[in-house]
Amino acid sequence: MYDKKGTVTREGIRLHDPEDFAGMHKAGQVAAQILDDIAEHVFPGQKTGEIDRLIEEMIKTAGVTSATIGYRGYQHASCISVNHVVCHGIPGDKVLRNGDILNIDVTVIVDGWFGDTSRMYVAGELGRKAERLIQVTHDALMLGIEAVKPGNTFGDIGYAIQSYVEAQRMSVVRDFCGHGLGRVFHAPPNVLHYGRPGREARLEEGMFFTIEPMVNLGRAETKVLADEWTAVTRDKSLSAQFEHSIGVTADGCEIFTLSPVGKFHPTWS
């Protein structure tokens, strides 16, 4: 079926036009730059609420819009998920301690396009178990991205992530997934981080979506706290997440949210 802007597949996944890639790249780069710039503000003694305040200032300075402030009642410019928080951690009075690991997730709207990305940070010294968790999670994301090309399926992406993570004796969270985006924040498809090769919808040029695996040192099960946002590991094991927004090209994909200066991983200088 068709509408005023591009084609929509049988599964409801929009196929964007070639000129749309520029808009997504611009939005993705603004979000990635903010995550680059916030890195120096992550340290022991810092409050997560102060990090969020600084992110909101950066968004205003860039002349763009936060996608999360006001979204379903959420009132912050970022999600900040510390240690055993899997995702959707609410910034506030929590003070970071030496060795804490945290995911910071930012989405901005630039000229109507949504740039969505997250990455891991460490306050102070990075412990060995946490370092390995972060590395496995990062590598799982990149393996998932390597599976993105026309003719492959979303099941191929999930399988690439799941098979690698479980071989490292860690677990992939199944309660949350990636999603389509573009001129909307969330759209089809749901991008699962587990699966079987050849299953789910087939990838086609012009699809835009996020891949954002959440990996736990312990079991995969999660629970959502009473605030109805914060998701934590049920066994209180550490969790990590990385997220890129991508677009499927004729022979692979474009990553819209690459760090402009190569800071996507917390141990990269």
ABEGO torsion letter per residue (X at the ends): XBBABEBBBAAGBBBBBAAAAAAAAAAAAAAAAAAAAAAAABBBGBBAAAAAAAAAAAAAAAGBBBAABGBGGBABABBBBBEABABGBBBBABBBBBGBBBBBBBBBBBGGBBBBBBBBBBBEBBBAAAAAAAAAAAAAAAAAAAABBBGBBAAAAAAAAAAAAAAAGBBBBAABBBBBBEABABBOBBBBABEBBGBEBBBBBGBBBBBBBBBBABBABBBBBAAGABBBBAAGBBBBBBBBBBBBBAAEBBBAABBAAGAABAABX
